[in-house]
């Protein structure tokens, strides 16, 4: 599970994103940093739940919702000039890759459930 491209990409995003958020200006460091970090770690946690078979489809859907929240927060960070356009582009590209892999996993799981459920 840990060697799956999805888990590796999420881990790499965390390695890049967390130190970056710690450099936000003091007035944003607590609330904004906390929200961005929480959303990013929550994506990883939900994916790990799914990888361990803990209500897999629900965990994947929650990971997807956390991804949407993280995208929105990063957009706010760009608008507030906490991220440069280049940093935002980098984060967005990583989120797109993660989203593709997550979407493929959801579709694959849905197909498996459809095959099992068919008479």
N, CA, C and O atoms as CSV, one atom per row, in Angstrom:
chain,resi,resn,atom,element,x,y,z
A,1,UNK,N,N,0.826,-1.187,0.000
A,1,UNK,CA,C,0.000,0.000,0.000
A,1,UNK,C,C,0.875,1.257,0.000
A,1,UNK,O,O,0.630,2.176,-0.782
A,2,UNK,N,N,1.871,1.308,0.849
A,2,UNK,CA,C,2.680,2.509,0.969
A,2,UNK,C,C,3.463,2.820,-0.304
A,2,UNK,O,O,3.848,3.969,-0.524
A,3,UNK,N,N,3.706,1.806,-1.153
A,3,UNK,CA,C,4.458,2.027,-2.381
A,3,UNK,C,C,3.558,2.396,-3.563
A,3,UNK,O,O,4.050,2.674,-4.656
A,4,UNK,N,N,2.264,2.399,-3.346
A,4,UNK,CA,C,1.323,2.784,-4.387
A,4,UNK,C,C,1.614,4.222,-4.825
A,4,UNK,O,O,1.915,5.072,-3.986
A,5,UNK,N,N,1.528,4.501,-6.124
A,5,UNK,CA,C,1.791,5.870,-6.590
A,5,UNK,C,C,0.928,6.923,-5.889
A,5,UNK,O,O,1.392,8.037,-5.644
A,6,UNK,N,N,-0.305,6.583,-5.569
A,6,UNK,CA,C,-1.176,7.533,-4.890
A,6,UNK,C,C,-0.618,7.902,-3.519
A,6,UNK,O,O,-0.557,9.081,-3.169
A,7,UNK,N,N,-0.215,6.908,-2.750
A,7,UNK,CA,C,0.316,7.178,-1.414
A,7,UNK,C,C,1.643,7.934,-1.487
A,7,UNK,O,O,1.912,8.805,-0.659
A,8,UNK,N,N,2.455,7.606,-2.463
A,8,UNK,CA,C,3.738,8.290,-2.640
A,8,UNK,C,C,3.502,9.758,-3.000
A,8,UNK,O,O,4.176,10.640,-2.468
A,9,UNK,N,N,2.559,10.025,-3.892
A,9,UNK,CA,C,2.297,11.403,-4.311
A,9,UNK,C,C,1.720,12.241,-3.172
A,9,UNK,O,O,2.059,13.415,-3.026
A,10,UNK,N,N,0.848,11.635,-2.368
A,10,UNK,CA,C,0.304,12.367,-1.220
A,10,UNK,C,C,1.417,12.655,-0.208
A,10,UNK,O,O,1.500,13.756,0.335
A,11,UNK,N,N,2.255,11.676,0.035
A,11,UNK,CA,C,3.386,11.866,0.950
A,11,UNK,C,C,4.301,12.980,0.429
A,11,UNK,O,O,4.708,13.856,1.192
A,12,UNK,N,N,4.617,12.947,-0.842
A,12,UNK,CA,C,5.479,13.982,-1.428
A,12,UNK,C,C,4.848,15.368,-1.314
A,12,UNK,O,O,5.543,16.353,-1.065
A,13,UNK,N,N,3.529,15.439,-1.498
A,13,UNK,CA,C,2.835,16.722,-1.332
A,13,UNK,C,C,2.989,17.221,0.097
A,13,UNK,O,O,3.262,18.402,0.315
A,14,UNK,N,N,2.819,16.340,1.067
A,14,UNK,CA,C,2.975,16.731,2.469
A,14,UNK,C,C,4.394,17.202,2.767
A,14,UNK,O,O,4.589,18.205,3.453
A,15,UNK,N,N,5.377,16.481,2.252
A,15,UNK,CA,C,6.777,16.850,2.475
A,15,UNK,C,C,7.057,18.251,1.932
A,15,UNK,O,O,7.832,18.999,2.529
A,16,UNK,N,N,6.446,18.608,0.826
A,16,UNK,CA,C,6.651,19.920,0.219
A,16,UNK,C,C,5.786,20.993,0.897
A,16,UNK,O,O,6.255,22.104,1.144
A,17,UNK,N,N,4.524,20.659,1.196
A,17,UNK,CA,C,3.554,21.651,1.640
A,17,UNK,C,C,3.713,22.068,3.102
A,17,UNK,O,O,3.609,23.253,3.418
A,18,UNK,N,N,3.957,21.130,3.978
A,18,UNK,CA,C,3.984,21.460,5.411
A,18,UNK,C,C,5.081,22.480,5.740
A,18,UNK,O,O,4.785,23.474,6.403
A,19,UNK,N,N,6.328,22.282,5.311
A,19,UNK,CA,C,7.339,23.318,5.601
A,19,UNK,C,C,6.991,24.673,4.975
A,19,UNK,O,O,7.305,25.723,5.536
A,20,UNK,N,N,6.347,24.638,3.823
A,20,UNK,CA,C,5.956,25.890,3.170
A,20,UNK,C,C,4.945,26.651,4.017
A,20,UNK,O,O,5.047,27.870,4.155
A,21,UNK,N,N,3.983,25.954,4.580
A,21,UNK,CA,C,2.961,26.636,5.390
A,21,UNK,C,C,3.539,27.212,6.675
A,21,UNK,O,O,3.008,28.180,7.220
A,22,UNK,N,N,4.609,26.626,7.153
A,22,UNK,CA,C,5.242,27.145,8.375
A,22,UNK,C,C,5.936,28.481,8.137
A,22,UNK,O,O,6.343,29.148,9.088
A,23,UNK,N,N,6.072,28.868,6.884
A,23,UNK,CA,C,6.696,30.148,6.535
A,23,UNK,C,C,5.667,31.249,6.276
A,23,UNK,O,O,6.032,32.372,5.928
A,24,UNK,N,N,4.383,30.929,6.445
A,24,UNK,CA,C,3.360,31.953,6.258
A,24,UNK,C,C,3.582,33.064,7.279
A,24,UNK,O,O,4.117,32.817,8.360
A,25,UNK,N,N,3.170,34.294,6.941
A,25,UNK,CA,C,3.307,35.405,7.894
A,25,UNK,C,C,2.581,35.103,9.211
A,25,UNK,O,O,1.618,34.338,9.244
A,26,UNK,N,N,3.050,35.703,10.260
A,26,UNK,CA,C,2.544,35.442,11.601
A,26,UNK,C,C,1.020,35.556,11.704
A,26,UNK,O,O,0.384,34.724,12.350
A,27,UNK,N,N,0.439,36.562,11.082
A,27,UNK,CA,C,-1.012,36.766,11.214
A,27,UNK,C,C,-1.827,35.644,10.559
A,27,UNK,O,O,-3.009,35.485,10.866
A,28,UNK,N,N,-1.217,34.872,9.668
A,28,UNK,CA,C,-1.906,33.758,9.014
A,28,UNK,C,C,-1.419,32.407,9.519
A,28,UNK,O,O,-2.013,31.370,9.223
A,29,UNK,N,N,-0.349,32.430,10.271
A,29,UNK,CA,C,0.315,31.173,10.611
A,29,UNK,C,C,-0.586,30.241,11.409
A,29,UNK,O,O,-0.560,29.032,11.181
A,30,UNK,N,N,-1.364,30.752,12.317
A,30,UNK,CA,C,-2.162,29.844,13.138
A,30,UNK,C,C,-3.374,29.323,12.380
A,30,UNK,O,O,-3.460,28.123,12.119
A,31,UNK,N,N,-4.299,30.182,12.026
A,31,UNK,CA,C,-5.554,29.722,11.438
A,31,UNK,C,C,-5.372,29.119,10.046
A,31,UNK,O,O,-5.819,28.001,9.791
A,32,UNK,N,N,-4.735,29.835,9.169
A,32,UNK,CA,C,-4.582,29.369,7.796
A,32,UNK,C,C,-3.681,28.148,7.726
A,32,UNK,O,O,-4.023,27.155,7.083
A,33,UNK,N,N,-2.543,28.219,8.380
A,33,UNK,CA,C,-1.612,27.095,8.366
A,33,UNK,C,C,-2.277,25.850,8.932
A,33,UNK,O,O,-2.145,24.763,8.370
A,34,UNK,N,N,-2.985,26.004,10.030
A,34,UNK,CA,C,-3.637,24.866,10.666
A,34,UNK,C,C,-4.661,24.223,9.726
A,34,UNK,O,O,-4.727,22.998,9.624
A,35,UNK,N,N,-5.446,25.035,9.051
A,35,UNK,CA,C,-6.466,24.500,8.154
A,35,UNK,C,C,-5.856,23.777,6.951
A,35,UNK,O,O,-6.313,22.699,6.571
A,36,UNK,N,N,-4.824,24.376,6.356
A,36,UNK,CA,C,-4.164,23.753,5.201
A,36,UNK,C,C,-3.522,22.437,5.613
A,36,UNK,O,O,-3.679,21.421,4.935
A,37,UNK,N,N,-2.805,22.459,6.716
A,37,UNK,CA,C,-2.149,21.241,7.173
A,37,UNK,C,C,-3.175,20.163,7.525
A,37,UNK,O,O,-2.997,18.998,7.169
A,38,UNK,N,N,-4.234,20.540,8.214
A,38,UNK,CA,C,-5.255,19.565,8.592
A,38,UNK,C,C,-5.872,18.919,7.353
A,38,UNK,O,O,-6.035,17.700,7.305
A,39,UNK,N,N,-6.214,19.725,6.356
A,39,UNK,CA,C,-6.818,19.181,5.135
A,39,UNK,C,C,-5.861,18.223,4.431
A,39,UNK,O,O,-6.272,17.162,3.963
A,40,UNK,N,N,-4.592,18.597,4.358
A,40,UNK,CA,C,-3.604,17.744,3.687
A,40,UNK,C,C,-3.406,16.432,4.444
A,40,UNK,O,O,-3.375,15.361,3.838
A,41,UNK,N,N,-3.273,16.514,5.763
A,41,UNK,CA,C,-3.113,15.294,6.558
A,41,UNK,C,C,-4.382,14.443,6.537
A,41,UNK,O,O,-4.310,13.216,6.607
A,42,UNK,N,N,-5.519,15.079,6.444
A,42,UNK,CA,C,-6.790,14.343,6.393
A,42,UNK,C,C,-6.904,13.546,5.091
A,42,UNK,O,O,-7.429,12.433,5.099
A,43,UNK,N,N,-6.425,14.093,3.983
A,43,UNK,CA,C,-6.395,13.341,2.728
A,43,UNK,C,C,-5.594,12.061,2.930
A,43,UNK,O,O,-6.039,10.971,2.572
A,44,UNK,N,N,-4.409,12.210,3.506
A,44,UNK,CA,C,-3.555,11.050,3.735
A,44,UNK,C,C,-4.231,10.040,4.684
A,44,UNK,O,O,-4.188,8.835,4.437
A,45,UNK,N,N,-4.837,10.521,5.738
A,45,UNK,CA,C,-5.475,9.628,6.715
A,45,UNK,C,C,-6.630,8.845,6.087
A,45,UNK,O,O,-6.762,7.643,6.316
A,46,UNK,N,N,-7.463,9.524,5.299
A,46,UNK,CA,C,-8.602,8.832,4.672
A,46,UNK,C,C,-8.111,7.797,3.668
A,46,UNK,O,O,-8.690,6.716,3.562
A,47,UNK,N,N,-7.048,8.118,2.929
A,47,UNK,CA,C,-6.496,7.150,1.977
A,47,UNK,C,C,-5.904,5.944,2.700
A,47,UNK,O,O,-6.030,4.812,2.236
A,48,UNK,N,N,-5.266,6.188,3.823
A,48,UNK,CA,C,-4.722,5.074,4.595
A,48,UNK,C,C,-5.852,4.203,5.141
A,48,UNK,O,O,-5.736,2.978,5.156
A,49,UNK,N,N,-6.936,4.820,5.586
A,49,UNK,CA,C,-8.104,4.046,6.017
A,49,UNK,C,C,-8.597,3.154,4.883
A,49,UNK,O,O,-8.848,1.965,5.077
A,50,UNK,N,N,-8.730,3.738,3.709
A,50,UNK,CA,C,-9.202,2.977,2.547
A,50,UNK,C,C,-8.243,1.846,2.210
A,50,UNK,O,O,-8.671,0.735,1.896
A,51,UNK,N,N,-6.956,2.126,2.275
A,51,UNK,CA,C,-5.956,1.109,1.976
A,51,UNK,C,C,-5.973,-0.050,2.950
A,51,UNK,O,O,-5.583,-1.168,2.615
A,52,UNK,N,N,-6.425,0.228,4.153
A,52,UNK,CA,C,-6.520,-0.816,5.173
A,52,UNK,C,C,-7.910,-1.452,5.207
A,52,UNK,O,O,-8.204,-2.260,6.088
A,53,UNK,N,N,-8.759,-1.091,4.254
A,53,UNK,CA,C,-10.080,-1.707,4.161
A,53,UNK,C,C,-11.102,-1.175,5.137
A,53,UNK,O,O,-12.111,-1.835,5.389
A,54,UNK,N,N,-10.870,-0.001,5.692
A,54,UNK,CA,C,-11.816,0.600,6.632
A,54,UNK,C,C,-12.862,1.367,5.830
A,54,UNK,O,O,-12.637,2.505,5.420
A,55,UNK,N,N,-14.016,0.720,5.612
A,55,UNK,CA,C,-15.112,1.332,4.842
A,55,UNK,C,C,-14.534,2.051,3.611
A,55,UNK,O,O,-14.604,3.275,3.493
A,56,UNK,N,N,-13.974,1.265,2.721
A,56,UNK,CA,C,-13.137,1.778,1.632
A,56,UNK,C,C,-13.795,2.878,0.814
A,56,UNK,O,O,-13.205,3.943,0.633
A,57,UNK,N,N,-15.006,2.644,0.316
A,57,UNK,CA,C,-15.637,3.654,-0.550
A,57,UNK,C,C,-15.892,4.947,0.220
A,57,UNK,O,O,-15.652,6.036,-0.302
A,58,UNK,N,N,-16.372,4.837,1.444
A,58,UNK,CA,C,-16.629,6.049,2.240
A,58,UNK,C,C,-15.320,6.785,2.517
A,58,UNK,O,O,-15.280,8.014,2.459
A,59,UNK,N,N,-14.258,6.055,2.815
A,59,UNK,CA,C,-12.958,6.686,3.065
A,59,UNK,C,C,-12.453,7.401,1.824
A,59,UNK,O,O,-11.888,8.490,1.922
A,60,UNK,N,N,-12.651,6.800,0.659
A,60,UNK,CA,C,-12.224,7.432,-0.591
A,60,UNK,C,C,-13.030,8.692,-0.871
A,60,UNK,O,O,-12.483,9.698,-1.322
A,61,UNK,N,N,-14.313,8.636,-0.608
A,61,UNK,CA,C,-15.157,9.824,-0.819
A,61,UNK,C,C,-14.775,10.943,0.157
A,61,UNK,O,O,-14.790,12.120,-0.203
A,62,UNK,N,N,-14.439,10.571,1.372
A,62,UNK,CA,C,-13.991,11.581,2.339
A,62,UNK,C,C,-12.654,12.174,1.917
A,62,UNK,O,O,-12.430,13.375,2.067
A,63,UNK,N,N,-11.769,11.340,1.392
A,63,UNK,CA,C,-10.485,11.846,0.887
A,63,UNK,C,C,-10.731,12.838,-0.246
A,63,UNK,O,O,-10.065,13.870,-0.331
A,64,UNK,N,N,-11.681,12.525,-1.109
A,64,UNK,CA,C,-12.014,13.420,-2.219
A,64,UNK,C,C,-12.558,14.750,-1.689
A,64,UNK,O,O,-12.217,15.811,-2.211
A,65,UNK,N,N,-13.394,14.697,-0.667
A,65,UNK,CA,C,-13.929,15.929,-0.075
A,65,UNK,C,C,-12.802,16.747,0.558
A,65,UNK,O,O,-12.798,17.975,0.463
A,66,UNK,N,N,-11.861,16.083,1.195
A,66,UNK,CA,C,-10.718,16.786,1.792
A,66,UNK,C,C,-9.846,17.418,0.713
A,66,UNK,O,O,-9.282,18.494,0.910
A,67,UNK,N,N,-9.741,16.742,-0.427
A,67,UNK,CA,C,-8.987,17.306,-1.555
A,67,UNK,C,C,-9.647,18.598,-2.027
A,67,UNK,O,O,-8.961,19.580,-2.313
A,68,UNK,N,N,-10.966,18.598,-2.108
A,68,UNK,CA,C,-11.685,19.804,-2.536
A,68,UNK,C,C,-11.450,20.943,-1.542
A,68,UNK,O,O,-11.252,22.090,-1.942
A,69,UNK,N,N,-11.474,20.623,-0.258
A,69,UNK,CA,C,-11.220,21.636,0.771
A,69,UNK,C,C,-9.796,22.165,0.654
A,69,UNK,O,O,-9.566,23.369,0.771
A,70,UNK,N,N,-8.843,21.269,0.424
A,70,UNK,CA,C,-7.446,21.682,0.287
A,70,UNK,C,C,-7.258,22.576,-0.939
A,70,UNK,O,O,-6.535,23.570,-0.875
A,71,UNK,N,N,-7.901,22.230,-2.048
A,71,UNK,CA,C,-7.813,23.078,-3.254
A,71,UNK,C,C,-8.322,24.489,-2.959
A,71,UNK,O,O,-7.707,25.481,-3.349
A,72,UNK,N,N,-9.451,24.556,-2.267
A,72,UNK,CA,C,-10.046,25.848,-1.933
A,72,UNK,C,C,-9.136,26.658,-1.016
A,72,UNK,O,O,-8.959,27.861,-1.211
A,73,UNK,N,N,-8.569,26.004,-0.034
A,73,UNK,CA,C,-7.653,26.692,0.884
A,73,UNK,C,C,-6.412,27.195,0.168
A,73,UNK,O,O,-5.941,28.300,0.436
A,74,UNK,N,N,-5.885,26.396,-0.734
A,74,UNK,CA,C,-4.700,26.826,-1.484
A,74,UNK,C,C,-5.027,28.008,-2.387
A,74,UNK,O,O,-4.192,28.889,-2.589
A,75,UNK,N,N,-6.230,28.027,-2.925
A,75,UNK,CA,C,-6.661,29.177,-3.735
A,75,UNK,C,C,-6.719,30.447,-2.890
A,75,UNK,O,O,-6.311,31.521,-3.331
A,76,UNK,N,N,-7.237,30.305,-1.661
A,76,UNK,CA,C,-7.241,31.445,-0.738
A,76,UNK,C,C,-5.814,31.906,-0.439
A,76,UNK,O,O,-5.532,33.104,-0.402
A,77,UNK,N,N,-4.929,30.948,-0.229
A,77,UNK,CA,C,-3.531,31.288,0.041
A,77,UNK,C,C,-2.909,32.051,-1.126
A,77,UNK,O,O,-2.115,32.969,-0.923
A,78,UNK,N,N,-3.272,31.672,-2.336
A,78,UNK,CA,C,-2.788,32.406,-3.508
A,78,UNK,C,C,-3.356,33.822,-3.521
A,78,UNK,O,O,-2.626,34.793,-3.723
A,79,UNK,N,N,-4.664,33.928,-3.303
A,79,UNK,CA,C,-5.308,35.240,-3.312
A,79,UNK,C,C,-4.773,36.157,-2.212
A,79,UNK,O,O,-4.698,37.372,-2.396
A,80,UNK,N,N,-4.406,35.585,-1.082
A,80,UNK,CA,C,-3.849,36.362,0.022
A,80,UNK,C,C,-2.344,36.547,-0.111
A,80,UNK,O,O,-1.703,37.128,0.765
A,81,UNK,N,N,-1.793,36.058,-1.196
A,81,UNK,CA,C,-0.366,36.154,-1.504
A,81,UNK,C,C,0.521,35.437,-0.474
A,81,UNK,O,O,1.645,35.851,-0.190
A,82,UNK,N,N,-0.032,34.350,0.071
A,82,UNK,CA,C,0.762,33.499,0.952
A,82,UNK,C,C,1.534,32.475,0.132
A,82,UNK,O,O,2.540,31.925,0.580
A,83,UNK,N,N,1.044,32.233,-1.070
A,83,UNK,CA,C,1.713,31.371,-2.051
A,83,UNK,C,C,2.001,32.203,-3.292
A,83,UNK,O,O,1.201,33.057,-3.673
A,84,UNK,N,N,3.123,31.956,-3.909
A,84,UNK,CA,C,3.400,32.587,-5.195
A,84,UNK,C,C,2.610,31.839,-6.266
A,84,UNK,O,O,2.194,30.702,-6.044
A,85,UNK,N,N,2.402,32.460,-7.419
A,85,UNK,CA,C,1.719,31.732,-8.494
A,85,UNK,C,C,2.438,30.432,-8.857
A,85,UNK,O,O,1.796,29.427,-9.163
A,86,UNK,N,N,3.750,30.457,-8.821
A,86,UNK,CA,C,4.503,29.239,-9.142
A,86,UNK,C,C,4.271,28.138,-8.099
A,86,UNK,O,O,4.113,26.970,-8.453
A,87,UNK,N,N,4.251,28.509,-6.828
A,87,UNK,CA,C,3.971,27.531,-5.775
A,87,UNK,C,C,2.555,26.976,-5.906
A,87,UNK,O,O,2.329,25.777,-5.742
A,88,UNK,N,N,1.602,27.867,-6.205
A,88,UNK,CA,C,0.221,27.427,-6.395
A,88,UNK,C,C,0.111,26.473,-7.580
A,88,UNK,O,O,-0.588,25.462,-7.510
A,89,UNK,N,N,0.795,26.795,-8.654
A,89,UNK,CA,C,0.792,25.935,-9.838
A,89,UNK,C,C,1.381,24.561,-9.500
A,89,UNK,O,O,0.851,23.533,-9.922
A,90,UNK,N,N,2.455,24.550,-8.754
A,90,UNK,CA,C,3.085,23.295,-8.345
A,90,UNK,C,C,2.111,22.457,-7.505
A,90,UNK,O,O,1.924,21.268,-7.765
A,91,UNK,N,N,1.498,23.083,-6.504
A,91,UNK,CA,C,0.550,22.375,-5.640
A,91,UNK,C,C,-0.654,21.893,-6.440
A,91,UNK,O,O,-1.119,20.769,-6.249
A,92,UNK,N,N,-1.151,22.726,-7.323
A,92,UNK,CA,C,-2.305,22.349,-8.143
A,92,UNK,C,C,-1.990,21.158,-9.036
A,92,UNK,O,O,-2.813,20.256,-9.192
A,93,UNK,N,N,-0.801,21.158,-9.620
A,93,UNK,CA,C,-0.397,20.033,-10.460
A,93,UNK,C,C,-0.343,18.737,-9.677
A,93,UNK,O,O,-0.771,17.691,-10.164
A,94,UNK,N,N,0.179,18.804,-8.473
A,94,UNK,CA,C,0.234,17.605,-7.628
A,94,UNK,C,C,-1.164,17.154,-7.247
A,94,UNK,O,O,-1.451,15.957,-7.233
A,95,UNK,N,N,-2.036,18.105,-6.936
A,95,UNK,CA,C,-3.405,17.747,-6.575
A,95,UNK,C,C,-4.160,17.131,-7.752
A,95,UNK,O,O,-4.979,16.232,-7.564
A,96,UNK,N,N,-3.887,17.610,-8.951
A,96,UNK,CA,C,-4.510,17.021,-10.143
A,96,UNK,C,C,-4.079,15.561,-10.297
A,96,UNK,O,O,-4.909,14.689,-10.554
A,97,UNK,N,N,-2.784,15.300,-10.138
A,97,UNK,CA,C,-2.282,13.923,-10.237
A,97,UNK,C,C,-2.926,13.037,-9.174
A,97,UNK,O,O,-3.373,11.928,-9.467
A,98,UNK,N,N,-2.968,13.528,-7.952
A,98,UNK,CA,C,-3.566,12.762,-6.854
A,98,UNK,C,C,-5.049,12.535,-7.143
A,98,UNK,O,O,-5.569,11.442,-6.922
A,99,UNK,N,N,-5.718,13.559,-7.630
A,99,UNK,CA,C,-7.144,13.438,-7.959
A,99,UNK,C,C,-7.411,12.399,-9.030
A,99,UNK,O,O,-8.390,11.659,-8.946
A,100,UNK,N,N,-6.554,12.335,-10.034
A,100,UNK,CA,C,-6.713,11.317,-11.083
A,100,UNK,C,C,-6.582,9.913,-10.507
A,100,UNK,O,O,-7.391,9.034,-10.804
A,101,UNK,N,N,-5.575,9.712,-9.694
A,101,UNK,CA,C,-5.367,8.398,-9.091
A,101,UNK,C,C,-6.505,8.039,-8.135
A,101,UNK,O,O,-6.962,6.897,-8.108
A,102,UNK,N,N,-6.950,9.001,-7.367
A,102,UNK,CA,C,-8.064,8.781,-6.447
A,102,UNK,C,C,-9.346,8.465,-7.220
A,102,UNK,O,O,-10.085,7.551,-6.855
A,103,UNK,N,N,-9.604,9.218,-8.280
A,103,UNK,CA,C,-10.779,8.964,-9.108
A,103,UNK,C,C,-10.750,7.586,-9.742
A,103,UNK,O,O,-11.780,6.917,-9.828
A,104,UNK,N,N,-9.571,7.155,-10.188
A,104,UNK,CA,C,-9.439,5.821,-10.774
A,104,UNK,C,C,-9.745,4.751,-9.732
A,104,UNK,O,O,-10.406,3.758,-10.037
A,105,UNK,N,N,-9.274,4.947,-8.521
A,105,UNK,CA,C,-9.533,3.973,-7.453
A,105,UNK,C,C,-11.035,3.904,-7.150
A,105,UNK,O,O,-11.588,2.817,-6.979
A,106,UNK,N,N,-11.680,5.053,-7.086
A,106,UNK,CA,C,-13.124,5.089,-6.820
A,106,UNK,C,C,-13.891,4.382,-7.942
A,106,UNK,O,O,-14.779,3.573,-7.674
A,107,UNK,N,N,-13.548,4.688,-9.199
A,107,UNK,CA,C,-14.229,4.048,-10.330
A,107,UNK,C,C,-14.010,2.544,-10.336
A,107,UNK,O,O,-14.941,1.778,-10.584
A,108,UNK,N,N,-12.786,2.120,-10.066
A,108,UNK,CA,C,-12.462,0.706,-10.037
A,108,UNK,C,C,-13.249,-0.009,-8.936
A,108,UNK,O,O,-13.779,-1.099,-9.154
A,109,UNK,N,N,-13.322,0.596,-7.782
A,109,UNK,CA,C,-14.062,0.013,-6.669
A,109,UNK,C,C,-15.562,-0.038,-6.986
A,109,UNK,O,O,-16.236,-1.013,-6.652
A,110,UNK,N,N,-16.076,1.007,-7.627
A,110,UNK,CA,C,-17.490,1.022,-8.003
A,110,UNK,C,C,-17.796,-0.089,-9.006
A,110,UNK,O,O,-18.844,-0.730,-8.924
A,111,UNK,N,N,-16.890,-0.317,-9.943
A,111,UNK,CA,C,-17.080,-1.406,-10.903
A,111,UNK,C,C,-17.077,-2.756,-10.202
A,111,UNK,O,O,-17.887,-3.627,-10.521
A,112,UNK,N,N,-16.170,-2.931,-9.252
A,112,UNK,CA,C,-16.121,-4.194,-8.511
A,112,UNK,C,C,-17.415,-4.430,-7.751
A,112,UNK,O,O,-17.917,-5.553,-7.711
A,113,UNK,N,N,-17.955,-3.386,-7.152
A,113,UNK,CA,C,-19.217,-3.529,-6.423
A,113,UNK,C,C,-20.374,-3.812,-7.369
A,113,UNK,O,O,-21.292,-4.555,-7.024
A,114,UNK,N,N,-20.334,-3.225,-8.558
A,114,UNK,CA,C,-21.392,-3.462,-9.539
A,114,UNK,C,C,-21.366,-4.907,-10.016
A,114,UNK,O,O,-22.421,-5.512,-10.204
A,115,UNK,N,N,-20.184,-5.465,-10.213
A,115,UNK,CA,C,-20.052,-6.870,-10.658
A,115,UNK,C,C,-20.545,-7.796,-9.569
A,115,UNK,O,O,-21.254,-8.760,-9.861
A,116,UNK,N,N,-20.192,-7.535,-8.322
A,116,UNK,CA,C,-20.605,-8.383,-7.205
A,116,UNK,C,C,-22.112,-8.302,-6.997
A,116,UNK,O,O,-22.753,-9.305,-6.684
A,117,UNK,N,N,-22.674,-7.117,-7.169
A,117,UNK,CA,C,-24.101,-6.907,-6.924
A,117,UNK,C,C,-24.977,-7.423,-8.061
A,117,UNK,O,O,-26.165,-7.665,-7.844
A,118,UNK,N,N,-24.434,-7.600,-9.262
A,118,UNK,CA,C,-25.268,-8.047,-10.378
A,118,UNK,C,C,-25.624,-9.522,-10.216
A,118,UNK,O,O,-24.824,-10.319,-9.726
A,119,UNK,N,N,-26.854,-9.871,-10.641
A,119,UNK,CA,C,-27.333,-11.256,-10.458
A,119,UNK,C,C,-26.682,-12.259,-11.357
A,119,UNK,O,O,-27.004,-13.446,-11.292
